[in-house]
Amino acid sequence: MAPGPGRCPAATAPDRTASIKLKADGDKLTGEMAPFREGGEPTKITDGKVTGDEVTFKIARPGRNGGAGITQTYTGKISGDTITGKIAGKNQQGEDTSREWKATRKKE
């Protein structure tokens, strides 16, 4: 499966979902995640890579009200129309965080 549009947990709240668009071109992975707040801008992924059935990319979001922003690293394994993996990074207080995520290809 080449990565494509899907849904995954929001970076700031594990009980939310957000749309993410991914596109693979060889070993390069590009895309963007939909905004979490109404009126927000999509966030482009950075450092995206595809190696076999594994993907890695980063999402950086600015902090709210002038607070510290966050950057999270997504790693995952592709299986059919699904990518499952881990999100790792630091929260706005600088504490290490890690949780699981899952993206499922949206049927068009």
N, C-alpha and C positions, 0 to 999 in steps of 0.2 A: 504494500500500500504506500503510495506517495502521500505525504501529509496534505491535508486539505482543510476546508472549514470544519470546525467542530465546536464543542463546548467543554469548558474545564472550570475548576473552582477558581473563584476570584482570589487574587493575591492577598487581599486584605481581610477576607472573611471566608473560612472554609465551608460555610453552609450556603454560599452563594454560587451561582454559575455565571459565566461570561462567555461571549463568543470570541473565538480566536480563529484567524485565517492564517494558514501556513502553506508555503509553497517551496518545494524542493527543486533545485536545479543542480544535478550532480550531488556533490557533498555539501552544497551551500543551502541553508534554510533561511527563508525570509518570511515576513508576515507582520501581523499586528493584532493586538487584543482590543476589543471594544472598550469604550470608557465605562467605568464603574458608576460614575455619577451622571445624572442627566445633564446634558449640555457640555459634557467633557469631550476631550479629543481622544481618538484611538492612540494607543501606545505601540510604536514599532518595536519588534523584537530585535535584539542585537546578538552578535556572536553565535548565530545559528549554524548548526552543523548536523549533517546526517551521516552516520557511519553504519552501513549495513541496515539493521533494523533498530538502531538507536538514534535518538535525537537529543540535542542540547541547545538551549538558548537562554537569553536573559531578558527580563522585563524590568525597566527602571521607571519608577513613578515619583513625581514630586510630592513633598509633604503637604499637608493641609495647613492653611493659615500661617505659612512661613516656617512650618516645622521641617524636620529632617525628612528627606525622601528615602525611598527604599529601592534596593535592587535585589531581585530574586533570580536564582538560577533554576531552570527547569531541566530535568533529565527524564527521559522516558524511553520505553520500548514499544515499537509498533507491532501490532498483531491484528491482521485483518483491517477492520475499519476503526480500531481503537488504539490509542496511545495511553499507557499507564506509566507512572513514575513518581518522582519526588520533586518538591519545590523546597529549595534551601535559600536562606538569606538571613538578614537581620531585620528586626522590627524597628519602629521609630524610636524605641528606647535603647537601641543598639544590642538587643539580646538576640542570640542565635535562634532561628526558627527552622522547622522542617515539618513537612506534611506531604501526604500523598495527593496526587492529582490524576484525573482521567479525562481524556478528550475522546469524543465519539464523532466520526464523520457525519455531517449533516446530509441527509438524503435530499437531493434536489429534484 
